[in-house]
Amino acid sequence: MIKINDLSALTQSQKEGVKSAIARVVDSGWVVLGPEVRRFESAFADYLGARHCAGVANGTDAIELALKALGVAAGDRVATVANAGMYTSTAALAIGAEPVFMDVDLDSRNVSLPEVRRVIALGVKAVVATHLYGRAIAEIEAIAQLCAQHGVALLEDCAQAHGALVHGRRVGTFGDAASFSFYPTKNLGALGDGGAVVTQRADIAERIGHLRQYGWTAKYEVSLAGGRNSRLDEMQAAILMVFLPHLDAANARRRQIASLYGAGIHHPDVQLPADTGESSVAHLYVLRSARRDALRAHLQAHGISSDVHYPIPDHRQPVFRDRYAGLRLENTERLAAEILTLPCYAEMHDDDVALVVAAVNAWRA
C-alpha cells in the first residue's frame, strides 16, 4: 500500500536530532513556555521575515486567538472560504462571530480579489485568506491593500503553506496576522499538536501573548477577556527546531513530486493542478475528475491511498442545519464533488510516484 503520507519515514530521517531534542527538554525540567519555545518563535519569525511569532496549542486556536487579537467579538462577521475543512468557521463560531462565506477560483481553489471585495461591501470585520493545499493566493498583496483601505482586518491562514513565496516574500507576512498549524502532517509538523500566530505588529503579538495564557497581564491577573489555555509546549518546540532547517529542502522535494505527476499523468478524465513554482509548497496534490469516486476505488484496488480535502463545504455542514440553505457557492460545491488527493510527501520515493502515475493512466473511466 502506498500511503497518503508516511510520518514514520519523516521521523526516522531525523531520528537522532529528535531524540536529542527530547532529551534536552527532559533534562531541563522546563516543559511549558520556556527557552525552547522562545528559540523556535524567534527562528520561525526570522525564517518568514516577520517580526513576531507566538506559539499556541494548535492551528485552530491560532485562528481563534488571532481573530480575537484583531478585535473580532461576538456578533461580528468574519469572511472565510468554505472549502478548507471548517477550521476557520469553527474558530469564528467559538468567538460567537458569524461566518460569511466566499467562493473560490475553480483552478487555484483559493479566494479571489473580487470575492474579497464583495464581502467587504457586506460589512465584515475581518477576512481570513486561506492559502489552501500549500498554494499561495496569487492576489494576496492586492487583497491586503484592499482590506487596509477599508479598515478590515486580514488574517492569513497558512496552515498548509509553510514557506510558500509570493514575489519573493513568504506567506504569513502580508496580512495583519497569520495563523500556522504544526499538526504532524503539515510541511512543518511537530510530533503532536502545535500552532503559532505570526505578525509584524507588536500590539497584536502582545495580545496573543496574553490571550494564550488565560488573558494574564501578570501572573494570576486576568486583564484581557477571551483568554485561553493554549500554549506550544517545550517538547514540540524543540522538535520543530529539528525540522525547521530542512523545510525548504522538503518543500522542494514536494514540488518535484508534483512536477512528476504533472509530467506523467495523461488522462482525459483527470484535470491536474497548474505548476506555480515556488508559490506552491505542494502540501497536497489535488486533482479533479467528474468521476472522482470511481478513480478513488480504482487506486485503492491498486494499493494506492487517496483522500478528499474536503468533501463537505462549510456552508453545507450539518451543524448549520438550514442556516445557509439559500447560499450557493458554485465553484466550492463543484470542487467538493470532484477533488481527489494523491500521495505527496517529501520522503516519498520516485518508484512510488511512478506507480501512482501508472495507476491513474491505467484507469478506464
KEMARVEX-847816 format. One record per residue (C-alpha): residue number from 1; residue in one letter; x negated, y, z. Coordinates in Angstrom, 3 decimals. Layout:
BEGIN
> i	aa	east	north	up
> NUM	a	X	Y	Z .
...
end
This chain:
BEGIN
> i	aa	east	north	up
> 1	m	0.000	0.000	0.000 .
> 2	i	-1.282	3.444	-0.946 .
> 3	k	-0.215	5.673	1.931 .
> 4	i	1.247	9.158	1.596 .
> 5	n	-1.539	10.174	3.993 .
> 6	d	-4.232	8.391	5.991 .
> 7	l	-5.116	10.108	9.247 .
> 8	s	-7.386	7.268	10.334 .
> 9	a	-9.648	7.963	7.354 .
> 10	l	-9.946	11.614	8.384 .
> 11	t	-10.698	10.737	11.999 .
> 12	q	-13.289	8.156	11.013 .
> 13	s	-15.051	10.665	8.754 .
> 14	q	-15.646	12.955	11.748 .
> 15	k	-15.681	10.316	14.469 .
> 16	e	-18.889	11.347	16.224 .
> 17	g	-18.006	15.030	16.213 .
> 18	v	-14.560	14.308	17.628 .
> 19	k	-15.988	12.062	20.368 .
> 20	s	-18.486	14.755	21.315 .
> 21	a	-15.769	17.447	21.417 .
> 22	i	-13.545	15.338	23.651 .
> 23	a	-16.425	14.528	25.995 .
> 24	r	-17.340	18.195	26.236 .
> 25	v	-13.813	19.144	27.320 .
> 26	v	-13.581	16.280	29.806 .
> 27	d	-16.914	17.231	31.326 .
> 28	s	-15.960	20.898	31.583 .
> 29	g	-12.848	20.282	33.658 .
> 30	w	-11.093	23.137	31.831 .
> 31	v	-8.129	21.934	29.785 .
> 32	v	-5.877	24.962	29.055 .
> 33	l	-6.710	28.433	27.665 .
> 34	g	-10.410	28.185	28.256 .
> 35	p	-13.638	28.633	26.270 .
> 36	e	-12.753	26.073	23.574 .
> 37	v	-9.519	27.897	22.709 .
> 38	r	-11.284	31.272	22.663 .
> 39	r	-14.035	29.849	20.463 .
> 40	f	-11.574	28.409	17.974 .
> 41	e	-9.396	31.532	17.930 .
> 42	s	-12.437	33.638	17.079 .
> 43	a	-13.723	31.209	14.425 .
> 44	f	-10.341	30.795	12.718 .
> 45	a	-9.732	34.547	12.644 .
> 46	d	-13.186	35.041	11.095 .
> 47	y	-12.509	32.320	8.524 .
> 48	l	-9.286	34.011	7.421 .
> 49	g	-10.637	37.545	7.556 .
> 50	a	-8.215	38.512	10.323 .
> 51	r	-8.816	40.497	13.490 .
> 52	h	-6.830	38.397	15.963 .
> 53	c	-5.747	34.796	16.487 .
> 54	a	-3.730	33.376	19.388 .
> 55	g	-3.395	29.616	19.757 .
> 56	v	0.021	28.221	20.681 .
> 57	a	1.529	24.781	21.176 .
> 58	n	2.786	24.138	17.643 .
> 59	g	3.696	25.770	14.343 .
> 60	t	7.378	26.284	15.108 .
> 61	d	6.529	28.060	18.365 .
> 62	a	4.142	30.189	16.315 .
> 63	i	7.040	31.335	14.126 .
> 64	e	9.341	31.976	17.074 .
> 65	l	6.805	33.878	19.163 .
> 66	a	5.600	35.873	16.160 .
> 67	l	9.165	36.932	15.359 .
> 68	k	9.673	37.973	18.976 .
> 69	a	6.411	39.917	18.937 .
> 70	l	7.627	41.667	15.771 .
> 71	g	10.736	42.826	17.612 .
> 72	v	13.302	40.275	16.428 .
> 73	a	16.017	39.732	19.018 .
> 74	a	19.384	38.041	19.348 .
> 75	g	21.793	39.234	16.670 .
> 76	d	19.074	40.340	14.229 .
> 77	r	18.937	38.912	10.706 .
> 78	v	15.838	37.025	9.562 .
> 79	a	15.295	36.227	5.885 .
> 80	t	13.799	32.848	5.022 .
> 81	v	13.749	30.304	2.233 .
> 82	a	15.944	27.232	2.646 .
> 83	n	13.595	24.660	1.076 .
> 84	a	10.931	24.443	3.786 .
> 85	g	12.261	21.902	6.259 .
> 86	m	14.362	24.089	8.593 .
> 87	y	11.350	25.168	10.673 .
> 88	t	11.817	28.922	10.351 .
> 89	s	15.571	28.578	10.701 .
> 90	t	15.047	26.614	13.928 .
> 91	a	12.797	29.344	15.293 .
> 92	a	15.288	32.081	14.356 .
> 93	l	18.168	30.196	15.963 .
> 94	a	16.132	29.748	19.162 .
> 95	i	15.935	33.533	19.408 .
> 96	g	19.636	33.956	18.649 .
> 97	a	18.889	35.546	15.290 .
> 98	e	20.813	34.834	12.084 .
> 99	p	19.006	33.187	9.157 .
> 100	v	19.575	34.899	5.813 .
> 101	f	18.589	32.517	3.046 .
> 102	m	16.597	33.387	-0.061 .
> 103	d	16.443	31.276	-3.199 .
> 104	v	13.087	30.267	-4.669 .
> 105	d	11.450	30.213	-8.069 .
> 106	l	12.070	26.892	-9.811 .
> 107	d	8.433	26.444	-10.858 .
> 108	s	6.428	27.794	-7.910 .
> 109	r	9.061	26.703	-5.305 .
> 110	n	8.193	29.929	-3.449 .
> 111	v	10.193	33.075	-2.870 .
> 112	s	10.051	35.837	-5.478 .
> 113	l	9.891	39.606	-5.150 .
> 114	p	13.466	40.160	-6.438 .
> 115	e	14.831	37.837	-3.736 .
> 116	v	12.967	39.735	-1.035 .
> 117	r	14.327	42.977	-2.443 .
> 118	r	17.856	41.521	-2.330 .
> 119	v	17.706	40.539	1.342 .
> 120	i	16.092	43.796	2.402 .
> 121	a	19.155	45.527	0.938 .
> 122	l	21.269	43.307	3.234 .
> 123	g	19.603	44.809	6.300 .
> 124	v	17.298	42.056	7.556 .
> 125	k	14.980	42.804	10.473 .
> 126	a	12.208	40.522	9.242 .
> 127	v	11.203	38.463	6.210 .
> 128	v	9.430	35.138	6.604 .
> 129	a	7.458	34.331	3.445 .
> 130	t	6.509	30.647	3.286 .
> 131	h	3.511	29.536	1.220 .
> 132	l	5.057	26.142	0.519 .
> 133	y	3.143	22.949	-0.337 .
> 134	g	-0.140	24.859	0.002 .
> 135	r	0.643	27.146	-2.953 .
> 136	a	0.171	30.823	-2.135 .
> 137	i	3.024	33.146	-3.053 .
> 138	a	1.728	34.917	-6.155 .
> 139	e	3.555	38.161	-5.324 .
> 140	i	2.629	38.275	-1.631 .
> 141	e	0.818	41.628	-1.980 .
> 142	a	3.860	43.241	-3.624 .
> 143	i	6.165	41.646	-1.050 .
> 144	a	4.035	43.071	1.767 .
> 145	q	4.141	46.527	0.214 .
> 146	l	7.908	46.349	-0.260 .
> 147	c	8.516	45.280	3.332 .
> 148	a	6.242	48.041	4.634 .
> 149	q	8.065	50.665	2.556 .
> 150	h	11.384	49.654	4.107 .
> 151	g	10.170	49.128	7.671 .
> 152	v	10.906	45.412	7.554 .
> 153	a	8.524	43.099	9.401 .
> 154	l	6.761	40.474	7.272 .
> 155	l	5.700	37.153	8.748 .
> 156	e	3.713	34.786	6.539 .
> 157	d	4.395	31.118	7.207 .
> 158	c	1.052	29.483	6.392 .
> 159	a	1.691	26.092	7.980 .
> 160	q	0.834	24.321	4.711 .
> 161	a	-1.628	26.792	3.199 .
> 162	h	-4.776	26.997	5.355 .
> 163	g	-7.445	28.571	3.164 .
> 164	a	-5.377	29.450	0.080 .
> 165	l	-6.524	32.602	-1.713 .
> 166	v	-4.742	35.439	-3.496 .
> 167	h	-7.179	37.692	-5.380 .
> 168	g	-9.986	36.563	-3.118 .
> 169	r	-8.056	37.176	0.099 .
> 170	r	-6.813	34.367	2.328 .
> 171	v	-3.112	33.976	3.026 .
> 172	g	-2.185	34.972	6.533 .
> 173	t	-3.728	38.426	6.197 .
> 174	f	-1.078	40.175	4.091 .
> 175	g	1.847	40.460	6.494 .
> 176	d	2.284	41.950	9.944 .
> 177	a	1.548	38.488	11.323 .
> 178	a	1.169	34.892	10.160 .
> 179	s	2.048	31.543	11.669 .
> 180	f	-0.054	28.397	11.288 .
> 181	s	0.552	24.777	12.236 .
> 182	f	-2.204	22.346	13.154 .
> 183	y	0.010	19.272	13.034 .
> 184	p	-2.248	16.307	12.184 .
> 185	t	-1.213	16.054	8.516 .
> 186	k	-1.962	19.708	7.747 .
> 187	n	-5.029	20.709	5.741 .
> 188	l	-6.494	21.813	9.072 .
> 189	g	-4.919	19.441	11.561 .
> 190	a	-5.577	18.538	15.169 .
> 191	l	-5.122	15.096	16.739 .
> 192	g	-1.866	16.249	18.253 .
> 193	d	0.301	19.335	18.002 .
> 194	g	-1.041	22.858	17.808 .
> 195	g	-0.398	26.203	16.180 .
> 196	a	-1.527	29.796	16.013 .
> 197	v	-0.360	33.311	15.293 .
> 198	v	-2.807	35.433	13.304 .
> 199	t	-2.557	39.185	12.886 .
> 200	q	-4.517	42.308	12.045 .
> 201	r	-2.572	44.255	14.679 .
> 202	a	-3.827	44.481	18.252 .
> 203	d	-0.337	45.174	19.618 .
> 204	i	1.085	42.002	18.080 .
> 205	a	-1.847	39.945	19.364 .
> 206	e	-1.374	41.337	22.868 .
> 207	r	2.337	40.489	22.868 .
> 208	i	1.663	36.946	21.660 .
> 209	g	-0.878	36.530	24.452 .
> 210	h	1.826	37.392	26.982 .
> 211	l	4.681	35.502	25.309 .
> 212	r	2.788	32.205	25.045 .
> 213	q	2.390	32.162	28.832 .
> 214	y	5.812	32.950	30.299 .
> 215	g	5.665	36.658	29.473 .
> 216	w	2.975	37.218	32.093 .
> 217	t	1.140	40.513	32.020 .
> 218	a	-0.689	39.430	35.179 .
> 219	k	-0.727	36.048	36.886 .
> 220	y	2.804	35.168	38.038 .
> 221	e	4.045	38.605	36.971 .
> 222	v	6.624	38.287	34.193 .
> 223	s	6.974	41.648	32.450 .
> 224	l	7.848	40.594	28.900 .
> 225	a	11.185	38.979	28.062 .
> 226	g	11.320	35.932	25.807 .
> 227	g	8.173	34.265	27.109 .
> 228	r	7.467	30.551	26.768 .
> 229	n	5.002	27.957	27.941 .
> 230	s	3.319	27.474	24.558 .
> 231	r	-0.427	27.084	24.735 .
> 232	l	-3.002	25.430	22.489 .
> 233	d	-4.908	23.096	24.790 .
> 234	e	-8.685	22.873	25.069 .
> 235	m	-8.907	19.361	23.634 .
> 236	q	-7.119	20.235	20.404 .
> 237	a	-9.066	23.484	20.032 .
> 238	a	-12.347	21.594	20.377 .
> 239	i	-11.254	19.035	17.779 .
> 240	l	-10.138	21.786	15.392 .
> 241	m	-13.624	23.278	15.665 .
> 242	v	-14.988	19.971	14.368 .
> 243	f	-12.708	20.031	11.327 .
> 244	l	-12.802	23.763	10.500 .
> 245	p	-16.279	23.811	8.851 .
> 246	h	-15.087	21.087	6.456 .
> 247	l	-11.804	22.780	5.483 .
> 248	d	-12.955	24.359	2.230 .
> 249	a	-14.526	21.122	1.011 .
> 250	a	-11.376	19.186	1.925 .
> 251	n	-9.230	21.739	0.097 .
> 252	a	-11.476	21.421	-2.965 .
> 253	r	-11.051	17.645	-2.896 .
> 254	r	-7.264	18.014	-2.665 .
> 255	r	-7.344	20.329	-5.685 .
> 256	q	-9.462	17.766	-7.529 .
> 257	i	-6.876	15.058	-6.852 .
> 258	a	-4.120	17.388	-8.036 .
> 259	s	-6.120	18.014	-11.221 .
> 260	l	-6.495	14.273	-11.802 .
> 261	y	-2.738	13.895	-11.501 .
> 262	g	-2.198	16.830	-13.844 .
> 263	a	-4.575	15.443	-16.463 .
> 264	g	-3.480	11.825	-16.169 .
> 265	i	0.291	11.760	-15.748 .
> 266	h	2.171	11.932	-19.022 .
> 267	h	5.836	11.040	-18.752 .
> 268	p	8.766	12.710	-20.489 .
> 269	d	10.967	12.498	-17.395 .
> 270	v	8.401	13.948	-14.986 .
> 271	q	7.541	17.633	-14.537 .
> 272	l	4.247	18.385	-12.831 .
> 273	p	3.306	21.472	-10.798 .
> 274	a	1.072	24.007	-12.540 .
> 275	d	-2.609	24.213	-11.644 .
> 276	t	-3.052	27.573	-9.905 .
> 277	g	-6.711	27.235	-8.930 .
> 278	e	-7.808	28.485	-5.514 .
> 279	s	-4.396	29.951	-4.759 .
> 280	s	-3.403	26.358	-4.022 .
> 281	v	-4.887	24.087	-1.385 .
> 282	a	-2.744	21.149	-2.573 .
> 283	h	-1.277	20.346	0.816 .
> 284	l	1.373	18.334	-1.013 .
> 285	y	1.515	17.252	-4.644 .
> 286	v	5.175	17.629	-5.547 .
> 287	l	6.532	16.706	-8.965 .
> 288	r	10.083	16.848	-10.313 .
> 289	s	12.312	14.316	-12.004 .
> 290	a	16.047	14.269	-12.632 .
> 291	r	15.855	10.550	-11.726 .
> 292	r	13.736	11.043	-8.632 .
> 293	d	15.212	8.170	-6.623 .
> 294	a	14.574	5.679	-9.420 .
> 295	l	10.957	6.837	-9.690 .
> 296	r	10.518	6.548	-5.954 .
> 297	a	11.847	2.988	-5.970 .
> 298	h	9.511	2.135	-8.844 .
> 299	l	6.500	3.478	-6.948 .
> 300	q	7.499	1.617	-3.795 .
> 301	a	7.692	-1.628	-5.799 .
> 302	h	4.107	-0.970	-6.923 .
> 303	g	2.873	-0.413	-3.374 .
> 304	i	2.753	3.387	-3.551 .
> 305	s	4.275	5.537	-0.812 .
> 306	s	6.067	8.770	-1.624 .
> 307	d	8.257	11.247	0.230 .
> 308	v	10.713	14.082	-0.300 .
> 309	h	9.739	17.504	1.081 .
> 310	y	12.562	18.358	1.721 .
> 311	p	15.828	16.530	0.969 .
> 312	i	18.335	18.833	2.706 .
> 313	p	18.211	22.621	2.192 .
> 314	d	18.610	24.593	5.401 .
> 315	h	21.999	26.066	4.447 .
> 316	r	23.349	22.524	3.946 .
> 317	q	22.125	21.147	7.276 .
> 318	p	24.888	19.594	9.417 .
> 319	v	24.041	21.869	12.343 .
> 320	f	25.578	24.802	10.433 .
> 321	r	28.810	22.928	9.619 .
> 322	d	30.717	25.231	7.226 .
> 323	r	28.855	28.413	8.133 .
> 324	y	27.143	28.652	4.731 .
> 325	a	29.712	26.707	2.715 .
> 326	g	30.130	29.582	0.270 .
> 327	l	26.397	30.159	-0.248 .
> 328	r	24.849	28.801	-3.427 .
> 329	l	21.076	28.721	-3.863 .
> 330	e	20.860	27.248	-7.338 .
> 331	n	17.123	26.584	-7.585 .
> 332	t	16.772	25.392	-3.991 .
> 333	e	19.606	22.902	-4.390 .
> 334	r	18.294	21.614	-7.707 .
> 335	l	14.813	21.123	-6.315 .
> 336	a	16.133	19.179	-3.320 .
> 337	a	17.622	16.652	-5.748 .
> 338	e	14.540	16.356	-7.994 .
> 339	i	11.315	16.735	-5.989 .
> 340	l	9.020	13.857	-5.048 .
> 341	t	5.704	13.989	-3.193 .
> 342	l	2.810	11.774	-4.299 .
> 343	p	-0.123	10.805	-2.054 .
> 344	c	-2.689	13.614	-1.929 .
> 345	y	-5.223	13.925	0.880 .
> 346	a	-8.910	14.652	0.971 .
> 347	e	-10.023	11.109	1.880 .
> 348	m	-8.083	9.510	-0.988 .
> 349	h	-10.258	7.538	-3.440 .
> 350	d	-10.282	8.095	-7.191 .
> 351	d	-9.306	4.449	-7.723 .
> 352	d	-6.126	5.001	-5.713 .
> 353	v	-5.373	8.187	-7.649 .
> 354	a	-5.749	6.196	-10.879 .
> 355	l	-3.326	3.561	-9.602 .
> 356	v	-0.727	6.234	-8.833 .
> 357	v	-1.186	7.778	-12.286 .
> 358	a	-0.809	4.395	-13.972 .
> 359	a	2.305	3.570	-11.973 .
> 360	v	4.024	6.846	-12.833 .
> 361	n	3.166	6.464	-16.504 .
> 362	a	4.460	2.875	-16.498 .
> 363	w	7.863	3.902	-15.154 .
> 364	r	10.692	3.235	-17.568 .
> 365	a	13.292	5.842	-16.768 .
end
